[in-house]
Amino acid sequence: MVSIQRIEEIIKKFNSVRIAVIGDMMLDEYLIGKVNRISPEAPVPIVNIERERFVLGGASNVANNLTSLKGKVFVYGVIGNDANGEKFVRELEDKNINSDGIVKDETRPTIIKSRVLSQGQQLLRLDWEKDTDILEDIQNQLLENFEKNIENIDAVLLSDYNKGLLTKHLAKKVIEIAKKYSKRVMVDPKPQNFKNYVGATSMTPNRKEILDYFGMKKFTSEEQIAEKMAQLKDELKLDSVVLTRSEEGVSLFKTKHKRIPTVAREVYDVTGAGDTFISTFLLSICAGADLYEAGVIANMASGIVVAKIGTATATQDEILEFYKDNDNILKKI
């Protein structure tokens, strides 16, 4: 068990942690309205839009989570030279996220995912994106921006949504630069890109991602999970592997397997829960937590977020309140 005093001690240090987030930046757009009739042109509903809101998505949702927890954040990514890119930068500024590392690319649009909703139901999603690898000169600009600021950060978080930002070359160079300056690198990967991250400090795949990587349909035992986590750690020369397992909680592997059960009370929406987990986990490690303590704190943050609707974040106060409300459960962990 991790005491409330220890959790408070770790969380209070979040305010002084500085994280670089590198990855696929996106905007989530929500168009909310009412359906009163079916279109005469096709058998589809007509939605009268009443309001619109924008939320940071993809790697920028990770940055938003870090900021919500009072970490200082620098983002490195690509946007288009378009109106959505301007909206994206404004959203970053509103959240007090440093956007100096953002590069505009004339050859691709700002990634935006638009969701049309009515009465709490999603009717349609529209994606504007280009997922080919970013151009070499754009990669070089990003790397230059990153290395120029490396001494102002404590750790690097690579957030891979497989949209072309984290190329094999870029990932390798970021890890090399981070190692040169003794900075931790944590990776939230996609299975097809796992091998891009050889030599990172830690990786946080979810259950489906690690199964896909090993070409498996399911795990048959806790022993098999431990075996595959150890194999992944060795293959990619990682210091540790952190496996998020949804309703089954979290598994940690450094020298041996340790499982932390879920503490979620209610699950309404899992959108962004993985982003919340990795953000809280890395902040905790940088604030002096060990692997287990970081796993417990991040698990609580995820439990808070899945009880909210839509792309959400957790705060320091919410984590402490969650602990106090669930200490009977947490004492058993």
Backbone torsions as a table, in degrees:
resi	resn	phi	psi	omega
1	MET	NA	142.3	175.0
2	VAL	-103.0	124.6	-175.9
3	SER	-72.0	156.4	177.1
4	ILE	-61.4	-33.9	178.8
5	GLN	-64.3	-41.1	179.5
6	ARG	-67.9	-40.4	178.9
7	ILE	-63.2	-44.2	177.9
8	GLU	-60.6	-41.8	179.8
9	GLU	-59.8	-43.8	-179.8
10	ILE	-68.7	-49.4	-175.0
11	ILE	-62.5	-37.0	179.7
12	LYS	-60.5	-26.8	-179.1
13	LYS	-82.1	-8.8	178.4
14	PHE	-55.0	-37.1	-174.5
15	ASN	-58.8	-24.1	-177.2
16	SER	-102.0	3.3	-178.2
17	VAL	-87.8	137.3	-178.6
18	ARG	-120.2	120.6	-174.5
19	ILE	-121.0	136.1	170.3
20	ALA	-96.8	124.9	176.5
21	VAL	-107.1	121.5	180.0
22	ILE	-121.1	124.4	-179.5
23	GLY	170.3	-166.7	-175.7
24	ASP	-79.9	105.5	-178.3
25	MET	-82.5	138.2	-178.1
26	MET	-144.5	161.9	169.9
27	LEU	-116.1	134.2	171.8
28	ASP	-101.4	123.7	178.6
29	GLU	-109.8	134.9	177.5
30	TYR	-118.2	118.9	176.2
31	LEU	-106.6	114.2	-171.4
32	ILE	-116.4	129.9	-178.3
33	GLY	-159.5	-165.3	-178.1
34	LYS	-117.9	147.6	175.0
35	VAL	-109.6	119.1	178.8
36	ASN	-116.1	-15.5	-177.7
37	ARG	-158.7	168.4	177.4
38	ILE	-98.4	142.9	-179.3
39	SER	-64.7	138.0	174.9
40	PRO	-74.1	-13.2	-176.4
41	GLU	-85.2	-28.0	-178.3
42	ALA	-162.8	157.1	-178.1
43	PRO	-75.5	63.5	179.7
44	VAL	-131.9	151.1	179.6
45	PRO	-72.2	147.9	170.9
46	ILE	-96.1	122.7	-179.4
47	VAL	-105.0	118.7	174.3
48	ASN	-85.7	106.3	-175.0
49	ILE	-71.2	127.7	-179.4
50	GLU	-106.3	-30.2	177.2
51	ARG	-153.9	159.4	-177.8
52	GLU	-135.9	138.8	173.8
53	ARG	-142.1	152.1	179.6
54	PHE	-115.6	140.2	179.5
55	VAL	-134.2	141.2	175.8
56	LEU	-63.7	133.2	-177.9
57	GLY	-128.9	175.4	-179.7
58	GLY	60.2	-137.1	-179.7
59	ALA	-62.2	-28.0	179.6
60	SER	-74.1	-20.1	171.7
61	ASN	-70.0	-34.1	173.9
62	VAL	-61.0	-46.0	178.3
63	ALA	-60.4	-40.8	178.8
64	ASN	-62.7	-40.4	176.8
65	ASN	-62.4	-44.3	179.7
66	LEU	-61.5	-42.7	179.7
67	THR	-66.9	-40.0	178.4
68	SER	-59.3	-29.6	179.2
69	LEU	-92.9	9.8	174.5
70	LYS	78.4	15.1	172.1
71	GLY	-76.9	157.3	175.1
72	LYS	-95.5	130.7	-169.3
73	VAL	-125.7	137.6	172.6
74	PHE	-120.8	126.7	-179.5
75	VAL	-107.9	146.1	178.6
76	TYR	-132.1	116.3	-178.2
77	GLY	-170.9	-169.8	-174.4
78	VAL	-124.6	139.2	170.5
79	ILE	-129.5	166.5	174.9
80	GLY	-83.7	164.5	174.8
81	ASN	-87.7	71.0	-172.0
82	ASP	-146.2	175.7	-177.8
83	ALA	-62.5	-37.4	179.1
84	ASN	-66.4	-33.3	175.9
85	GLY	-63.6	-39.6	177.5
86	GLU	-64.9	-41.1	176.9
87	LYS	-62.0	-40.9	-179.2
88	PHE	-60.3	-47.9	-179.3
89	VAL	-63.3	-38.6	177.6
90	ARG	-62.3	-39.9	178.0
91	GLU	-62.3	-41.6	177.0
92	LEU	-60.9	-46.4	-178.8
93	GLU	-62.6	-39.7	178.9
94	ASP	-61.6	-30.2	-179.2
95	LYS	-93.4	4.4	-179.2
96	ASN	61.8	38.7	177.3
97	ILE	-101.3	128.8	-178.3
98	ASN	-69.6	121.1	-175.4
99	SER	-108.2	14.3	-177.7
100	ASP	-61.1	-23.5	-178.3
101	GLY	-87.6	2.3	179.6
102	ILE	-80.6	133.6	179.9
103	VAL	-115.3	135.8	176.1
104	LYS	-87.8	134.1	180.0
105	ASP	-119.0	116.5	-177.7
106	GLU	-68.0	-17.0	-172.2
107	THR	-93.7	-2.6	-178.1
108	ARG	-144.0	154.2	179.3
109	PRO	-83.0	159.9	166.7
110	THR	-63.3	131.5	-179.4
111	ILE	-71.5	125.2	177.2
112	ILE	-136.8	136.2	177.7
113	LYS	-117.4	111.8	-177.1
114	SER	-100.8	127.4	179.3
115	ARG	-115.1	130.5	176.7
116	VAL	-100.4	123.1	-176.2
117	LEU	-126.3	147.4	173.4
118	SER	-146.1	130.8	-179.4
119	GLN	50.9	41.4	176.5
120	GLY	79.2	0.0	-179.3
121	GLN	-107.3	137.8	175.7
122	GLN	-84.3	122.4	-178.0
123	LEU	-95.3	-28.5	-173.2
124	LEU	-163.1	147.2	170.4
125	ARG	-128.4	134.5	178.4
126	LEU	-117.9	129.2	-179.4
127	ASP	-114.2	128.7	170.3
128	TRP	-109.9	114.2	-177.8
129	GLU	-164.2	161.6	170.3
130	LYS	-133.3	122.1	-171.7
131	ASP	-110.3	16.0	173.4
132	THR	-73.9	161.5	179.4
133	ASP	-58.3	140.6	176.8
134	ILE	-67.1	155.3	-176.2
135	LEU	-65.3	154.4	-176.7
136	GLU	-60.0	-40.5	-178.6
137	ASP	-68.3	-30.3	176.0
138	ILE	-69.4	-41.3	176.6
139	GLN	-58.5	-44.0	-178.8
140	ASN	-64.8	-38.1	176.7
141	GLN	-62.7	-43.6	179.5
142	LEU	-62.4	-44.9	-179.7
143	LEU	-64.3	-39.0	178.5
144	GLU	-64.3	-45.0	178.7
145	ASN	-61.4	-41.2	-177.9
146	PHE	-66.2	-50.6	-176.7
147	GLU	-66.1	-32.1	179.9
148	LYS	-61.9	-28.5	-175.2
149	ASN	-108.1	4.4	-169.6
150	ILE	-58.3	-33.5	-177.0
151	GLU	-77.4	-7.1	177.3
152	ASN	-96.7	7.4	-179.3
153	ILE	-124.5	159.7	178.8
154	ASP	-102.5	-27.2	-177.1
155	ALA	-160.0	164.2	-178.7
156	VAL	-120.4	136.1	176.3
157	LEU	-120.2	117.7	178.9
158	LEU	-97.7	116.8	-175.7
159	SER	-112.2	102.8	-171.2
160	ASP	-101.4	113.4	174.3
161	TYR	-107.9	12.2	177.3
162	ASN	59.7	41.4	179.2
163	LYS	-111.0	15.9	171.2
164	GLY	100.2	-6.4	-178.7
165	LEU	-75.9	-52.1	-175.2
166	LEU	-86.7	74.9	176.9
167	THR	-69.2	166.5	178.6
168	LYS	-58.6	-43.4	-179.4
169	HIS	-64.0	-47.9	-177.1
170	LEU	-63.6	-45.4	-179.9
171	ALA	-60.0	-45.1	-179.3
172	LYS	-61.1	-45.0	-177.9
173	LYS	-67.3	-39.5	178.6
174	VAL	-61.3	-44.7	179.7
175	ILE	-63.8	-41.5	178.2
176	GLU	-61.8	-45.2	-179.5
177	ILE	-64.4	-44.8	-179.6
178	ALA	-60.9	-43.0	179.3
179	LYS	-64.4	-39.1	179.6
180	LYS	-57.8	-35.1	-178.9
181	TYR	-103.8	13.6	177.6
182	SER	57.2	46.4	177.3
183	LYS	-107.4	139.5	176.2
184	ARG	-67.6	147.2	174.0
185	VAL	-127.5	116.6	176.2
186	MET	-109.0	138.9	-174.1
187	VAL	-122.0	130.4	168.3
188	ASP	-106.5	99.7	-164.9
189	PRO	-99.4	172.0	164.5
190	LYS	-111.1	141.9	-171.6
191	PRO	-54.3	-37.7	-178.7
192	GLN	-68.7	-13.6	-177.6
193	ASN	-113.7	7.3	-176.5
194	PHE	-49.2	-42.6	-173.1
195	LYS	-73.1	-7.4	174.7
196	ASN	-71.3	-16.0	-168.2
197	TYR	-111.2	28.0	176.4
198	VAL	-57.9	130.1	176.9
199	GLY	91.2	-0.2	174.9
200	ALA	-67.8	166.3	-179.6
201	THR	-74.8	-47.8	-174.9
202	SER	-150.0	155.8	179.0
203	MET	-132.2	142.2	-178.4
204	THR	-124.5	68.0	175.7
205	PRO	-71.6	159.1	169.1
206	ASN	-94.0	177.5	-174.4
207	ARG	-59.1	-46.3	-178.7
208	LYS	-63.3	-40.1	-177.3
209	GLU	-65.1	-41.8	-179.6
210	ILE	-72.3	-33.9	175.7
211	LEU	-64.4	-45.0	179.1
212	ASP	-61.1	-41.5	-179.0
213	TYR	-60.2	-40.9	-178.8
214	PHE	-91.5	4.5	178.4
215	GLY	65.9	35.7	-177.9
216	MET	-111.5	156.8	177.4
217	LYS	-93.1	-36.1	-179.8
218	LYS	-161.4	163.8	173.1
219	PHE	-90.9	144.2	-178.8
220	THR	-103.9	-11.3	-179.1
221	SER	-164.8	163.6	175.0
222	GLU	-64.0	-33.2	179.2
223	GLU	-63.4	-39.7	179.4
224	GLN	-67.6	-37.9	176.6
225	ILE	-60.3	-47.7	179.4
226	ALA	-60.3	-40.7	-179.0
227	GLU	-63.0	-44.8	-178.0
228	LYS	-71.5	-34.4	176.1
229	MET	-65.6	-41.3	177.7
230	ALA	-64.2	-40.6	179.5
231	GLN	-63.5	-44.3	179.2
232	LEU	-62.5	-43.4	179.1
233	LYS	-58.7	-45.0	-178.6
234	ASP	-70.1	-44.5	-177.7
235	GLU	-60.8	-40.3	-174.8
236	LEU	-99.9	5.0	178.1
237	LYS	55.3	48.2	179.4
238	LEU	-93.3	159.9	174.0
239	ASP	-82.7	-33.9	179.8
240	SER	-156.9	160.8	174.5
241	VAL	-126.7	134.0	178.4
242	VAL	-121.1	115.1	-175.1
243	LEU	-105.7	117.0	176.1
244	THR	-87.7	132.3	-169.4
245	ARG	-124.4	26.8	176.6
246	SER	57.6	-123.4	-177.1
247	GLU	-67.6	-11.6	178.8
248	GLU	-93.2	3.0	176.9
249	GLY	88.0	-135.1	-173.0
250	VAL	-137.9	143.1	171.8
251	SER	-115.8	137.3	178.3
252	LEU	-115.6	140.3	175.3
253	PHE	-141.8	118.6	171.0
254	LYS	-122.6	-67.2	172.5
255	THR	-114.6	-18.0	175.1
256	LYS	-152.3	166.3	-176.1
257	HIS	-85.3	132.9	174.6
258	LYS	-135.1	128.7	-180.0
259	ARG	-107.2	137.9	174.2
260	ILE	-115.0	117.6	-178.6
261	PRO	-67.4	158.3	178.7
262	THR	-65.3	150.0	175.8
263	VAL	-121.7	11.0	179.3
264	ALA	-64.5	132.5	179.3
265	ARG	-87.6	-45.5	179.7
266	GLU	-136.2	143.6	178.7
267	VAL	-120.8	110.9	177.9
268	TYR	-105.3	-34.0	-174.1
269	ASP	-159.2	121.5	-178.6
270	VAL	-90.9	3.7	-179.9
271	THR	-54.9	122.5	174.9
272	GLY	77.3	3.6	-178.3
273	ALA	-63.2	-36.8	178.0
274	GLY	-64.6	-37.2	177.3
275	ASP	-64.2	-40.8	178.3
276	THR	-63.8	-42.8	-178.5
277	PHE	-61.0	-53.5	-174.7
278	ILE	-65.4	-35.7	178.7
279	SER	-63.1	-49.0	-178.1
280	THR	-67.7	-38.5	-179.9
281	PHE	-61.1	-49.2	-177.3
282	LEU	-67.2	-41.0	176.0
283	LEU	-58.2	-42.4	-178.9
284	SER	-63.7	-45.0	178.6
285	ILE	-60.4	-45.6	-179.7
286	CYS	-66.6	-24.0	179.4
287	ALA	-88.1	5.4	174.5
288	GLY	104.4	4.0	178.5
289	ALA	-73.4	151.2	170.0
290	ASP	-84.7	177.5	-174.7
291	LEU	-57.3	-45.2	-178.1
292	TYR	-66.2	-46.5	179.6
293	GLU	-60.9	-42.7	178.9
294	ALA	-62.9	-39.8	178.4
295	GLY	-63.0	-41.5	179.4
296	VAL	-64.5	-46.7	-178.3
297	ILE	-66.0	-43.9	179.7
298	ALA	-66.1	-35.0	177.7
299	ASN	-63.2	-40.0	177.4
300	MET	-65.5	-43.9	-179.9
301	ALA	-60.1	-41.3	177.8
302	SER	-64.8	-38.9	178.2
303	GLY	-61.8	-32.2	177.2
304	ILE	-71.0	-45.7	-173.7
305	VAL	-67.8	-37.6	-178.3
306	VAL	-70.0	-12.6	176.7
307	ALA	-88.6	1.5	178.3
308	LYS	-108.5	157.8	178.9
309	ILE	-92.3	135.6	175.6
310	GLY	81.5	-173.8	178.7
311	THR	-67.9	114.8	-172.6
312	ALA	-131.4	169.3	177.4
313	THR	-132.7	168.1	175.5
314	ALA	-115.5	159.7	177.6
315	THR	-117.9	167.0	176.7
316	GLN	-58.4	-46.0	-178.3
317	ASP	-62.5	-38.7	179.5
318	GLU	-64.4	-39.3	179.1
319	ILE	-63.8	-45.4	179.9
320	LEU	-64.7	-39.9	178.6
321	GLU	-66.3	-40.1	178.8
322	PHE	-60.2	-43.3	179.2
323	TYR	-60.1	-47.6	-177.6
324	LYS	-63.5	-36.1	-179.3
325	ASP	-76.0	-19.9	-174.2
326	ASN	-124.9	24.5	-175.4
327	ASP	-63.1	-24.5	177.2
328	ASN	-66.9	-33.3	177.3
329	ILE	-78.2	-45.5	-174.7
330	LEU	-66.4	-27.2	178.2
331	LYS	-64.4	-23.0	-178.2
332	LYS	-86.5	-9.6	-176.9
333	ILE	-80.2	NA	NA
